Amino acid sequence: MDYTTKNFAYDIVKTKRELSFEPKNGLREGIEKPSTGIKKTGISNLIFEKN
């Protein structure tokens, strides 16, 4: 599990350049939107259920 000990930084510059890709959402929204949905539906209670 060598990947757990290394720092990674992701950059979409190459993707934008080579595929003409432009994301519809920024990073913050891409993280917040799913987590908000998980909280609203109560799925987080199932995922993180304490025994």
Secondary structure, DSSP 4 states (H G I P E B T S, - for coil): -GGGGS------HHHHHHH----SS-HHHHHHHHHHHHHHHTHHHHHT---
